[in-house]
Structures are given as structure tokens and as C-alpha cells.
Amino acid sequence: MADAVDMAIVDKGIDDSIGKLTPERIESVIRRVLDKESGARLQVYVETCVRCGLCAEACHTYLSRDKDPDYSPVAKVKATLWEMTRRNGRVDGPFLRNAARIAFTECGTCRRCSMYCPFGIDIAYLLSTVRRICALLGIVPQYMQDTTNAHSVASNQMWIQQDDWIDALMWQEEEACAELPGALIPLDKEGADVMYSVIAPEAKILAQLIGNMAILMKAAKVDWTMPSADGWDNSNMAMFSGDYEIMGRVERAHWERAVQLRVKRVVMGECGHAFRGAVYDGPKWLGWRGPPIPMVHAVEFYYELLSTGRLKIARKITEPVTLQDPCNIVRGRGLHDKLRYVVRALCEDFRDMDPRDEHNFCCAAGGGVINCGPPWKLSRLKSIRVKAEQLAATKAHTVITPCHNCHSGIEDIIGHYKLGMHTKFVNELLVKCIEMPGS
């Protein structure tokens, strides 16, 4: 059975809202999502699944929870969407509380389970549909809802004001120029080859990553720019809360800014979910065939700069390192080979995980799980023991994590399981290793 401690966790975003719902409201919202927002895809998945359970061994939660069958992907769907469908939306508050707990905190929508389904059922899509229903009913974990509200009010998930955004860029330009003269951060430069896109936590708590990028752009002689106004934050946590209306607003603002600047392409920083939102989920919800301007992830960009010689390596990292494969750019984009090319170019002692590439385990922080906040932290860490064992087996000192959620999630795992490692983004290593112009 599901952990009694987890079942008893209090989250005002879920618990306070459930008491305000009426049976009529619940049924109406579920029927709206199932009948008007979903289609043949959902019906085929629900009717095709034969409950074989082959997805179970693919799930980090199931494996980490001692193979408790309640934590298998098929059980999660059975306890949520299948029951909603079977009952024609006539479910009650306790049912929805359990459904929200499962959909938001026990599934990172990493899609590893779908790789092992004999019918290719996208279980992440099914549980995202549950999140959508919960969002429309107003039952979303409080911390996750706060990030969605921030997107709605401040156009970024960290409540950063416009002048603070500009101040952060000016500060990082000064830092970058102290390291490499001329490493400017051009704002609103029309017609540039590249618009560099970031997520709000960089400006709030990891601003050095923007300064690092200014150094790399200068060293590689890239014609680039960043936007000064709203649209600069592409983190889009509304995509994971189930508020697709806000998700669409975030992506429209981001792409409108890129179109206004007439850039040739957008480089997304080291964030997997932001890339997913900009290239897949956001455009699809907006009814677009795809993004109006090409976008590449930072990993693809680093690979391009290194493989063409625009960035040259002067020294290598000598301590043993391992690598986390972010779900949204490896399973979702197939960047595992390019990522390893970059890591091997930078590091002498690279120790890969087992399994690796698209088979690597999720960090259990992506998909919005880490954004459910402190009430669910210990539950999340219980669900990721298998990742801790995988990390420990490498005996590495550094875990390279080219994704913000992976970075935070791996740091939590290292601390909780006392692994004695530390985490680094790729661009932190690049600025240490590249040959600086004029040196």
C-alpha cells in the first residue's frame, strides 16, 4: 500500500480547495477535459492498456519504494484517470486528493515507463491529463501554484521585477568583462544570430551562469542578444501545474519577443523543461505546427562550438565526473551522444552511469515534482533511492547536470543520502577549460 506518511501530508493548495468543490463542479470539469480537450489519443491509450505491468520496472518510484505495486505507473493511472473515466467523472473529494498526490508528487512525467510499454502508451500524458483536471478544479500543490501565479502576474516564475532583471544582466556583464574584456551582454539587438533564453532562477539565484555565457559567446565570437523585457523567462512551470492557459501565454510572449528581435535562432540555456515547453508543449497548445524560429538546447550549442573549433580546450577537469541525462533533452530530444562529446572534451576521467543515455533514471525533480515544495521533499527523496545507488556506484566527485531541475534534484539526493559529491552545470566547466582569446 502507499506510504501512510505520504498520505497524511498536508498541502493547503490541495486540502483547502477540495472542501469547496461540489459534485456537480467535479463532474463538469472532468467531462470537459475528457470530452472536449482530449481525443482519440486518450481513448486509444485507455482502451489499449492490458495492465501487464511491464512499465513497473522502468519507474524509479516503484523501484525505490521496494517494488510496492501501488507505485507502478499502471497502478497510478488505474487509481486516477481510469477511475474518472469509469465513473463518468462522478468522483469525490478524497478520491481527488489521492489523485492529486499521485499525479503531482509520484510521477515526474519523465516517460521512461513508456519506453518499455509494449504498446507505446504515453503514461506521462495520461497523468498530465489528471494534473489538468486538478488544475481546473483548483487543487494544485501550494508551492507549484505559486510559481504559476508568478508567471501570470510577473511574467516569470520568481517574481522578478523588470528593473531587477536589467540589474542582474548589468552585474553579470561587469563580472564577465573582468574575466574576459569585451564579454558584453547585448540587449535587444535586432537581427542577431542568437537570442539566448534563460529561466528565472538564473537571474534570481544562479546569475553567474549568465555571466559564464557572456564569456563563452565572446570567446566563440557569437553574434548574440538577450531580451530586456517580458518574455525572457522561459521556465514555464504552468506546463506542469496543468494551467495550460498560462503555459500558452508564457510561450507566446517568449516567441513574440524572439520574432520582434528578428533573431535567426534561439539557444535555450541548460534547462530541460523550458526547452520542452518552448519546442513541444507550448506550440502544440497554441495550435502551432512548431516554434516560429529554430531553437537548440545549450548542449547542442556547446557541441557545435566545440566540434567546429570555435571554442578550443586549453585544460581539462581531472577529478572523476559522472553525468545526469536530463529526461526532456535525452529521452525527449536524443542529445545523449552530443552531451557525452562535450563532457569527454572537458573531462579526463568521465565515468558513465549504468543505465545511461535514454535509459538513465530520472532525478525525480523534473516534471514539476520538486516545485511541489518542502511538504513533499522527503517523499520525493524516498522515491529516488535508485538514483542515489546509481550515483554512488560511479565513485565520481562531480555530477554534471545540464538542467536546472536535475541540478537541484541531484543536490538534494547527494545531501540526503550523504554521497559526498557536488553538482556542476556544463557552462561552469567550459569557462574553466576553454582557451581565452589573447591569453
Number of C-alpha atoms within 10 A of each C-alpha: 7 12 12 8 8 15 13 8 13 13 21 14 18 22 19 14 16 20 10 11 15 12 12 11 14 21 17 15 18 25 19 14 16 20 10 9 11 13 11 8 12 17 12 11 17 18 9 12 15 11 11 10 16 16 22 23 16 22 26 26 29 22 20 19 19 12 15 15 17 19 25 26 28 21 17 21 21 16 16 21 23 17 16 22 17 10 11 14 21 17 18 14 17 12 13 22 19 14 24 23 22 24 25 28 25 23 29 26 26 22 22 24 24 21 16 17 18 12 12 13 22 18 24 21 16 22 25 22 22 25 25 25 26 27 22 18 20 19 26 29 27 19 18 22 23 21 22 26 20 17 24 18 11 15 27 26 24 22 18 17 13 13 10 13 17 16 13 17 23 15 13 24 24 17 20 24 17 12 15 19 14 15 24 23 25 17 16 20 19 17 18 19 17 23 29 24 27 23 23 21 16 17 22 14 10 13 16 20 20 24 27 22 23 28 28 24 22 21 21 18 13 15 15 26 26 22 22 17 17 18 21 24 26 29 29 30 29 28 27 26 30 24 22 21 14 21 28 23 18 28 27 18 18 21 20 14 21 28 16 12 20 18 23 17 20 23 21 24 26 27 26 27 27 28 29 21 25 25 20 16 19 27 21 15 15 16 9 11 11 15 16 14 14 12 21 14 22 24 26 17 16 21 21 15 17 18 15 10 11 16 23 19 17 11 15 17 18 11 12 16 25 22 25 27 28 31 29 25 24 21 19 16 15 14 21 18 12 18 24 18 16 20 23 16 20 23 19 15 16 21 17 18 20 13 10 15 22 22 17 21 24 28 33 28 27 26 26 22 26 24 24 25 16 12 15 21 18 12 17 26 21 14 24 25 22 21 25 19 13 17 25 18 13 18 15 22 17 18 23 23 24 26 28 24 24 27 24 17 23 27 19 19 23 20 12 14 13 11 17 12 18 16 21 17 17 21 24 14 17 25 18 16 19 19 15 19 13 7 5
